[in-house]
Amino acid sequence: MKLLEHNLNPKIEILLIENKTDILADELPPLVDIDEFNSFKTDKRRSEHVSARFALGSILEKWGLDVDQMKIVRDNNRAPSLRWLDGLFRSEPLPGISLGHSNGHAVAAVIEPGWWVGIDAEPESRKIALNALDQFCKGEELEMLSGRSDEAVKLWTSKEAVQKSMHLGMNLNPRIITFE
């Protein structure tokens, strides 16, 4: 378990954990919707899903929030956010969240209310095929990566984090996201 804290304004925490493999459907952690859990076809996907929500719940509990009083909802772009359970009539704003998984690990990011966060993670050793680079970059970025393909994963994860933070996912073409 690796916890990264940033205590400046806005407050943000990120937790990276190994995927949980000892998952029992009748003992799921809070924030896991049983119907969504049952919709996954593979144990690997169920493990990723549960692990990311376990990491999220760990941060929220550390922040003094009762995860048994909230749920994760998705918008039209499937971006997750927190909402109080129906019938609680709570009006306090909830933090922004982002979830991810890769290579046997899950990651969750939580940022104080009023902000959005996006996170993505891939192993540094992951390589992206040269013929796939134009799917997420163009122009000068594409030229830069043609000589430095080892930077491609860093660029891809940065762009995916932007897509997540804007709650647009792949509805925001990664080729139009550019960095200085």
N, C-alpha and C positions, 0 to 999 in steps of 0.2 A: 504494500500500500504506500503510495507516495502522495502527500498532500502539499499543494503549493498554495500559499496565502499571499494576498496583496492587501494590506490594511489601509492603504490610502483611499482617497475618495475616487471612484466608488469602491466599496468593499467587494472583493471577489475571491472565491476559492475554487480550486480545481483539485479533483481527486482522481488518481489513476490507480486501478486495482486489477488484479488478475481475475479473469472470468471465473465465476462460481460454477462448479460442475456438479455439486451435490444438491440439485434442485428437485424438490418435491412439490407437486401441484397443490397439495393441501397445506403447504407451509410457505407460501410465497410472501416476500417482504411487502410492506406497504408500498403504494404507488404502482404496483403491478396490477394491471387489469386482467382478470382471469380469462376473459373472452379473447383479448389480444394475445395473451400467452398461448392459449389453446389453438390459435390460428396459425402458429408457426409450424412448418413441416419438419424441421430438424432440431435435434437437441442443441446443436451449435447455436442456432439462431435464438432459441429459448434462453440459453445460457447468456448470450450477449445482452439480450433484452433485460433479463433479471439483474444481471451484474451492473449495468448502467443505472438502473433504478435503485439498486442497493447503494451504489456510490452517491447518487443524488440524495437519498434519504439520510445517509451518514452526514453529509454536509448540512442539510436542513436541520437535523437534530442538534448538531453542534451549534447552530445559530439559534437554538431555543424554540424551533418551530415543531408543532405536533403533526407529523406526517400522516397520522391516522385521520386527520381532519381535512386532508386535501387529496386532489387527484391530478393526474396529468391529462390535459386535453390537447387536441391537435387542431390547427386551423386548416383552411382549404389547401395550403401548401404542405400539410403534414408537419408543420413546425410545432414542437411541444411547448406548452406553458403550463403553469400551475394555476389551479382554481380551487377555491374552498368547496367542500362537498355540499351538494344541494341540501337545503334545509338548515344549514348552520347560520345563515344570515350574518356572516362576518364581512366586514368592509375593509379590513386592513389589506393594503396591497401586498402581494407576494413577490418574491424575487424572480428575476429572469433566469432561465436555465438553458443549457445546451448539453446534449448527450452524444456519445460516440462510442465506437468499438473498433478494434483492429487487432489482428494477430494474437488472440487469446487474452486481450485486455479490454477493459471498459473505462471510459472517462466521463466525468460529469463536471460541469462548470456551473456555478451559482453566482449571480451578481445582485447587488441590492436593488430593491424595487425602483422602477423608473428608468432602468437601463436594460439593454439587451446584450447578450453575449453569444458568441459562436465558438465552437471548439471542434477540432478534428485532430486525429493522431494517426500516424503511420510509423513503422519502424524506420530508423535511419537507413537501414540496409535495403529497403524496398527500392526497386528500380522500375521506372516507367519506360515502356518501349518508345523508341524514337518516333515511330509512326503514329503514336497516340498523342504526342505533344500538341498537335494542332487542334485537338478536341477541347483544350482549355487555355490555350494562349495563341497569340498571333503577333505579327509584326516584329518589333524589337525584342519582345520577350522570347518569341520563337527563335530568333537569331541567336540570342544570348544562350538559350538552352541547347542549341545545336552543338555548342562547344563545351557545355557544362551540364550534361544530363544528370549529374549527381545532385544538382539543385532542383530538379523537377519535382521531387516529392515535397520539398519545402514550399515551393510555389503552389502546388496543388492543394496542400493542406491549408495554406493561408487563404486561398480562394474559397475553399469549401467552408472555412470558418466565417468568412464574410457572408457567403450565401446563407449560412445558418443564423448569423446574428441579425440579418435583415428579414428573417422568416420567409425567405423566398426559395430556398433550396435550388434545384436545377431550373426553376422558372427564371432565375437570374443567370444568364449565359456567362460562364466563367471566362470566356474570351474577352468580355468587355470590362472585367475587373482588372485594373492595372495598378501596379505599385511603383513608387519612385525607386 
